[in-house]
């Protein structure tokens, strides 16, 4: 997906943003900034997924699932 932009989303940047935030959750709860970034990324992934096929689709589905889990864990820690 290098160099591809789908519906205004840079696919490499989307990948990097999600991965960076997810890695941060391994060290502890997300701060509000990273949580907001993940929520924006989740919306972006949902927007582009229908336009992706093959193994890239599977990859971005996994990214979406990891982002959703990280947000969920952050919500649980906030309670």
N, C-alpha and C positions, 0 to 999 in steps of 0.2 A: 504494500500500500504506500510505499515511499513515493513522495511527490504527488500523491492523489489528494484531491479535495472533493468531498461529496457533500452536497447541500450546504456549502460554505464552511464545512468542517475539515481542517487539516488532519488527516488520519494518523500521521505520526505524532503530532502534538497531542491528539486525543489519547492515544496509546500511552505516551509519556506522562501526561497529567494523571491518568488513572493509576498507572503503575506506581508513580511517586507517592500518591496519597495512600494507596493500599499498603505499600511498604511502611509508611509512617504508622499505620495502625498496628503493625507488628511490635512497635516500641511503646505503644500506649494509645490512649484515646485521641481521636482527631481533635485538633483545635477547630474553632469555628470557620476559619478561612479555608482549611482543607475540606471540611465538611461541605461548605458551599461550592467549592470547586468540584467535588464529587457529584453533587446534585446536578450541577450544570452538565457535567460529563455524562451522567446517566441520561439526561434528556437528549443530549447530542447523539449518543449511541442509539437510543430508540429511534431517533429521526433517520439515521443513516443505515441502520441494519437492513431494512427492506431493499436497499439498493446494492447490497453486497452479496456475493455468492461464493460458493466453494469453501475452501479452507479458511479464507479470510473471514467469512461469515461466522464460522465456528470460533475463530480466535476472538473476534469482537463480542460474541455472545459470552465467552468466558470472561473477558474484561468487564462486561456489563454485570455479570454475576458477582465478580469480586468486588466491584464498586458498590453494588447494592448491599453486599454482606458487610463491607467496611462501614457504610452509613448506618446499617442496622446495629452493628456493634457499638458505634458511637452513640446512637440513641439509647441503647441499653445502659451504657456507662453514665449517661447524663441523668438517668433516673435515680 
